[in-house]
Amino acid sequence: MTLDARAAPPREWREEGAVLLVSCYELGRQPLGAAAPLAFLRRAGFRPAALDVAAEAFSGEKAARARLVGISVPMHTALRLGAAVARRVRAANPGCHICFFGLYALLNADHLLANGGDSCLGGEAEASLVKLAGALAGGRPLEEVPGLALPGRPGSPLLERLPWPAPSREGLPPLASYARLARGGGMLLAGAVEASRGCKHLCLHCPIPPVYGGRFFAVPREAVVEDARRLVSQGARHLTFADPDFLNGPSHSLRVARAVHAEFPGLTFDFTAKVSHLVKHKGLLPEFARLGCLFIVSAVESLSDGILEKLQKGHTRAQVFEALAACRAAGLSLRPSFVAFTPWTAAADYFELLDFIEEENLADEADPVQLAIRLLIPPGSALLGRPGLAPHLRELDQENFVHRWAHPDPRMDRLHEEALALVEEAAGRGEDPALTFARLRALAAEILEMPGRAESALAGLSPSRARPPRLTESWFC
């Protein structure tokens, strides 16, 4: 796909803020979901404005000035917030065109288009967003915009390699507004870049496969390095590679890490990778550590081989321990994420996660909220239609963009509700995570009627202990 080569936008569309991009939430990071399309639009002659409602107040003035408002919805939380933002935009500016774009946009297009949206884009959507702005500016039919979903016209995921400029961060809140790296008692500014998009794996509970279908796209190394330069100029001392899986293309990722390190040898970083990739490419981990990697996030999800198979995670329980050992041998911290509550999670499975955290000394590497994460089944999920899910599935809650499900043991649903309340309250007052895990164990023992499992050694850990590096944003949904 190439950018629209027609004449530059008319003068009124080249005014600052005629196009407004809104980000709602990206895990506490300065949003790539806005920074990437901002660069495409600026290269095409527009002067877009940016708004991140996760870090700054909604601006009715910006909304009222815009002719096109793009709302970035790369995550479920962002989608829910974005739907509310669209209502505020429409109230401030009834005549503007509202386009939802990002991973969750096409999966929920029917509802979004019936409730405030004018169009939706998904996949590698930046070039089509430019084409949409160009069509609106030139009065041309919107049907000519590739992949665009319109009322009465379904869209399609855009899966073509794009001519990538470095993301533009002009107009976004400063890095000080976002999550920081906590390391050695200090707090350092952190930024996020991406070396690839999409994923070649097909985990059933993941929202990426329904859009990307097992494809991923490498971002040119030069664009990633230039983005790193811009973040460093803002004060970043740490980078997150926000790729869904940094090791989808291990050779590309290693070249990117080497190039960034060559220019900024003191810059540290983290990335996300599948358990199976950490095992397969464990020989690369020591070099990543030498290049500045501090920790790796990996979606362990469960220690039950049965649940892992139902989710088609592509790894086994044994490989979790192998990946953990490989990371530690390389001097890297492994930060596991879990789906602690599924329709198939038994009481013993939940306690196994608690035991894993305690026995493997992961209390400072596993965020307590991970023990309160419930399987999310959004519209379009690859889990829908699977016979193992059918007995548990309930109604579609369209307002919240999720299919409800119930556990066959009502105690597990109660545990989820109370565990979530516990970790939210604990996080709100900055409680030591070791103490939070101990409280979760006691709660589970009470609700699941297993009093012999209530005791935890974590409650006795010194609150002044040294903790491994981590980001200050701990939510993963």
ABEGO torsion letter per residue (X at the ends): XBBBABBBBBAAAABBGABBBBBABBGGBBBAAAAAAAAAAAAAGBBBBBBBAAABBBBAAAAAABABBBBBBABAAAAAAAAAAAAAAAAABAABBBBBBEAAAAAAAAAAAABGBABBBBEBAAAAAAAAAAAAAAGBBAAABBGBBBBGBBBBBBBBBBBBBBBBABGBBBAAABBBBBBGGBBBBBBBBBABBEBABABAABAAAAAAGGBBBBBBAAAAAAAAAAAAAAGBABBBBABABAAABAAAAAAAAAAAAAABAABBBBBBBBAAAAAAAAAAAAAAAAAGBABBBBBAGBABAAAAAAAGAGBBAAAAAAAAAAAAAAGBBBBBBBBABBAABBAAAAAAAAAAAAAAGAAAABBAAAAABBBBBBBGBAABGBAAAAAABBBBBAAAGBBBBBBABAAAAAAAAAAAAAAAAAAAAGBBAAAAAAAAAAAAAAAAGBAAAABBAAAABBAABBBBBBBABABBX
